[in-house]
Each structure stands twice: as C-alpha cells, then as structure tokens.
C-alpha cells in the first residue's frame, strides 16, 4: 500500500487547494473604536447560482495510521471547515488527474485553524484526529449535482 | 440610566433578530457513511448582490455592568459570529423603532454557540465577556453602504 506522511499545513502548501482560516500576522483593519481586529475575507464563498449556508458538523474521529479509501469533490461550491474544539485535525486533499484524484496529501491542521476548500477540489471526508469534534461549515446550497465521489486504491497516512 | 438584565439566549427569544448557531436536538442527516452528523443550514447568508466572505475577528472584552452607548446595523447583509474559544459571550440587539433602535436586549450566549444576525438588525459591537476572544465571522462584501450607526442614551446591562 502506498504510504504518505501527514505534514503541517501552511498557507503556501495548501494554496492549490484552498485557504487556511487563521488570523493574519497583522489585522487588515481595526474596528469598534480600535477594540477589535478584523482579519478580513480570509475566504470568499464560491456558490455559483446557489446560496451560502452555515451548518454544524459533528464527526467521529480517525487515528493514524489511517487508510484513506475515498475522495470526493463539490464542483459547484467551496466548503469551509472551522473546528470548534481544542484539538488538531487532519484534512486530506488531492490534485485532479484527468477527472480522478491524484495521490492524496494529508495536512495536520492546528486547533483553532480552519480551511476553505475551493470548488472542485478533491478531499477526504472530515477527519478529526483521535477525538470526535464539531466544526462550523460554510458551503453551498442550490440546484445541481454538487457531489462526486471517487473510490481510490487505499493510501496509508502515517504520523 | 435605564438598566436591563442580560438573559440566556434561546432560539425563540432570538428569533426576531436572527438564528442561533448550535446543533439541533437531532441532526438533519448523517453523512460520511454514518460517521458525521450534519446540522444543516442553521443559517443562510443574506448578501443581496454581494458575496459571502469568511473573516476572523479578535476582540477585546467588556465586563458587566456594561453601559452600551451605540448600536449599528448592516442593511445589505447578515452577519454571523461563532466564538472559537471556551467562554460565554454577550450579544446586544434591538428592535427597530421608526429607523432608530428601540430599547436594547442583551443575550448571554454559551461557549460553542454562535448567532447569525439578519440583515438590518440593530446590534451592539462584538462583546466577549471578561476575556478577549476570537470569532469566525461570515458576512457580506460588495458595493453599497452597509453600515448605519446610532448613538443611544446609554443603557446599563447587568448580570
């Protein structure tokens, strides 16, 4: 089985897949008479003709080593995940290779950090590590087929 | 000075102003082969001709008693706040009274619970209680004047 190592997420490494939701080094502006930093538009929701909606996901966890058997993508909209707990989590993504996912990459995402997957990016299901976790999710609702799944030859992800 | 008491938020009490972002008693659906609860579309972003964006706010705190001197509203879009820390926080809102805010109401919002203010709802600035806090914010970006501020005769909010 092909084995890959989980790697720490960075905005640069994740850029082909989407945005990292974390405060910038300096805020874009101060609001509320200087009492509040606004780290502005870390992501823009892609929604086509649909609407942006806010949901909460509560997911069971996985542990490493983890064999990833499937990737999916949402061609019509972006999907943002922000963890609401105190634990790091994992996101698995892949480049597209002629309409199918290429070799996955696994990123370790710190607690308090979210991601926004751009429309059409191959990704694994939500994978908190070791403990169930809750996420705020911002994605798209509307007409059209917005889910494509691809079974893959399982790839083992290790620490 | 007029004094009001902070009250626990409930979906019913908050309904005239917006949505409470917390998991429902039962999830709307199970996804990821039953491993993940989806509490679906707790809020829909109002954005008019603009776009939905995701930002992070980092705000200084206030403590009770707190004298609220000003309310604001965003006529062109909704604004959702989800706390990313472990502490309860406060949201102040008011009904509209002929284009000006009426008497404010203050809600105590538990840790892990967010709100989505509907477009045009009068509200106070972001007020974490006692400790600075960080929030994921989903609101609108686009053309047009989307901020209206109203100085009010200060209202004292007590525990």
Interface residues (C-beta under 8 A of the other chain):
Chain A: X21 X22 X23 X27 X31 X32 X33 X35 X36 X37 X38 X39 X40 X41 X42 X43 X44 X45 X47 X51 X52 X53 X54 X55 X56 X57 X58 X59 X60 X80 X82 X84 X86 X112 X114 X116 X125 X126 X134 X136 X138 X141
Chain B: X21 X22 X23 X27 X31 X32 X33 X35 X36 X37 X38 X39 X40 X41 X42 X43 X44 X45 X47 X51 X52 X53 X54 X55 X56 X57 X58 X59 X60 X80 X82 X84 X86 X112 X114 X116 X125 X126 X134 X136 X137 X138 X141
